Structures are given as structure tokens and as C-alpha cells.
Amino acid sequence: MKNKLRTTMMGVACAVFGACAQKGNVVNVNANEFEGMLASDGVQLVDVRTQGEYDGGHIGGALNIDVKSPDFKAKAMDLLDPSKKALVYCRSGRRSLEAAGILVNAGFKVVNLKGGILEWEDACKPIKK
């Protein structure tokens, strides 16, 4: 019984992660890798948290587009350049994965900061207020 449950859970996990990979290969990176990518030309930084969270502190140069806003995709399509890689983050990495899926489906190449701004701050990276 235990093995059957484990096998089922492994199958579900593979299906979920496989589906994500097929949606355009969202790349998940840690704070150091994310910071290195920010130094590259041709990238755009997107904070997908609420305006209040953004105002409380964000990564410098980030454009704020709340992923929970009903017009997230429309705003993103209007404000972002699909020819440039989109680097996305939120508080913990969960909402930015949601945003990454939306952006990938819209034709963007996306890099997600796993662990979000919490990981960024834990790595002593700069925050702008």
C-alpha cells in the first residue's frame, strides 16, 4: 500500500513538472544566479506582488505588475517586451511561478527567483524602498 501511494505521488509530480517544462521551460534560480542575470542586457525585472508589498521594499529597477490583478496578462503584454527575458519574483516564489506560467504561455522566456524576495534578503542582496 505504501509503495503504491509513493508510486502514484511520483507519477503526479512527474506529470506536473513535465507539464511545466513543456510550457516553455521556466528557469528557477537562486538569489546569486538571479542577481547575475540582472546585470545582463536584454532582461526585464518584474515584481508580481501587490503595490503595498512593492512599496515596502523591492529589487531596484523592478516593474510592479500584480499577478493577482484580473488584468495581469493585459498589463504584462502592454508593458513588457516579449523579445527580452523576463525575470520575475514575488515574496516566496509561489506567485511568481503562477506569473511565469502566464508569461510563458504568452510567448516570453522567463526566469523565476525561487524563494522570492525572502531568499533575496536572506542572501543580503540590496532592497530599494
C-alpha positions as CSV (number, residue, x, y, z in Angstrom):
1,M,0.0,0.0,0.0
2,K,2.8,2.4,1.0
3,N,4.7,1.7,-2.3
4,K,1.6,2.1,-4.4
5,L,0.9,5.5,-2.8
6,R,4.6,6.5,-3.3
7,T,4.4,5.4,-7.0
8,T,1.2,7.4,-7.5
9,M,2.7,10.5,-5.9
10,M,5.8,10.2,-8.0
11,G,3.7,9.9,-11.1
12,V,1.7,13.0,-10.2
13,A,4.8,15.0,-9.5
14,C,6.4,14.0,-12.8
15,A,3.2,14.9,-14.7
16,V,3.1,18.3,-13.0
17,F,6.7,19.1,-13.5
18,G,6.7,17.7,-17.0
19,A,3.7,19.9,-17.9
20,C,5.6,23.0,-16.6
21,A,8.6,22.1,-18.6
22,Q,6.6,21.8,-21.7
23,K,5.1,25.2,-21.2
24,G,8.3,27.0,-22.1
25,N,10.9,25.9,-19.6
26,V,10.6,28.4,-16.8
27,V,14.1,28.5,-15.2
28,N,14.2,28.7,-11.4
29,V,17.3,30.2,-9.9
30,N,18.7,31.2,-6.5
31,A,19.4,34.8,-5.4
32,N,23.0,34.8,-6.6
33,E,22.1,33.5,-10.1
34,F,19.2,35.9,-10.3
35,E,21.5,38.8,-9.4
36,G,24.0,37.8,-12.0
37,M,21.2,37.7,-14.7
38,L,20.1,41.2,-13.7
39,A,23.5,42.5,-14.8
40,S,22.8,41.2,-18.4
41,D,21.5,43.4,-21.1
42,G,18.1,42.5,-22.6
43,V,16.3,41.5,-19.4
44,Q,13.3,43.0,-17.7
45,L,12.6,42.6,-13.9
46,V,9.1,42.1,-12.8
47,D,7.8,42.2,-9.2
48,V,4.5,40.4,-9.2
49,R,3.4,41.2,-5.7
50,T,0.8,43.8,-4.6
51,Q,1.5,47.5,-4.7
52,G,1.7,47.6,-0.9
53,E,4.3,44.8,-0.8
54,Y,6.3,46.5,-3.6
55,D,6.2,49.8,-1.7
56,G,7.5,48.1,1.4
57,G,10.7,47.1,-0.4
58,H,11.7,45.7,-3.8
59,I,14.6,44.9,-6.0
60,G,15.8,48.1,-7.7
61,G,14.6,48.6,-11.3
62,A,11.6,46.2,-10.9
63,L,8.4,46.9,-12.6
64,N,5.4,46.1,-10.4
65,I,2.6,44.1,-12.1
66,D,0.4,42.3,-9.5
67,V,-0.2,38.7,-10.7
68,K,-3.5,38.6,-8.7
69,S,-4.9,41.5,-10.6
70,P,-7.5,40.4,-13.2
71,D,-5.7,42.3,-15.9
72,F,-2.2,40.9,-15.2
73,K,-1.8,39.4,-18.6
74,A,-3.0,42.5,-20.4
75,K,-0.7,44.8,-18.4
76,A,2.2,42.5,-18.9
77,M,1.6,42.4,-22.7
78,D,1.4,46.2,-22.7
79,L,4.4,46.9,-20.5
80,L,6.9,44.1,-21.3
81,D,8.9,43.2,-24.4
82,P,8.5,39.6,-25.4
83,S,11.9,39.6,-27.1
84,K,13.6,40.2,-23.7
85,K,13.8,37.6,-21.0
86,A,11.5,38.4,-18.0
87,L,13.0,37.9,-14.5
88,V,10.1,37.5,-12.1
89,Y,9.8,37.4,-8.3
90,C,7.3,37.6,-5.5
91,R,7.5,37.2,-1.7
92,S,8.3,33.4,-1.6
93,G,8.3,32.2,-5.2
94,R,4.8,30.8,-5.4
95,R,3.0,33.7,-7.1
96,S,5.9,34.3,-9.4
97,L,5.6,30.7,-10.6
98,E,2.0,31.5,-11.4
99,A,3.1,34.7,-13.3
100,A,5.8,32.7,-15.1
101,G,3.3,30.3,-16.4
102,I,1.1,33.1,-17.8
103,L,4.1,34.8,-19.3
104,V,5.5,31.6,-20.9
105,N,2.1,30.9,-22.4
106,A,2.1,34.4,-23.9
107,G,5.5,33.7,-25.5
108,F,8.0,35.1,-23.0
109,K,11.2,33.5,-21.8
110,V,11.0,33.6,-18.0
111,V,13.4,33.2,-15.1
112,N,11.9,32.8,-11.6
113,L,13.6,33.7,-8.3
114,K,12.9,30.6,-6.3
115,G,12.3,31.6,-2.7
116,G,11.3,35.1,-3.8
117,I,12.4,38.3,-2.2
118,L,12.7,36.4,1.1
119,E,15.6,34.4,-0.3
120,W,17.0,37.6,-1.9
121,E,17.0,39.3,1.6
122,D,18.4,36.2,3.3
123,A,21.3,36.4,0.8
124,C,21.9,40.0,1.9
125,K,21.0,41.4,-1.6
126,P,20.0,45.1,-1.8
127,I,16.4,46.2,-1.4
128,K,15.1,49.6,-2.6
129,K,12.4,51.3,-0.5
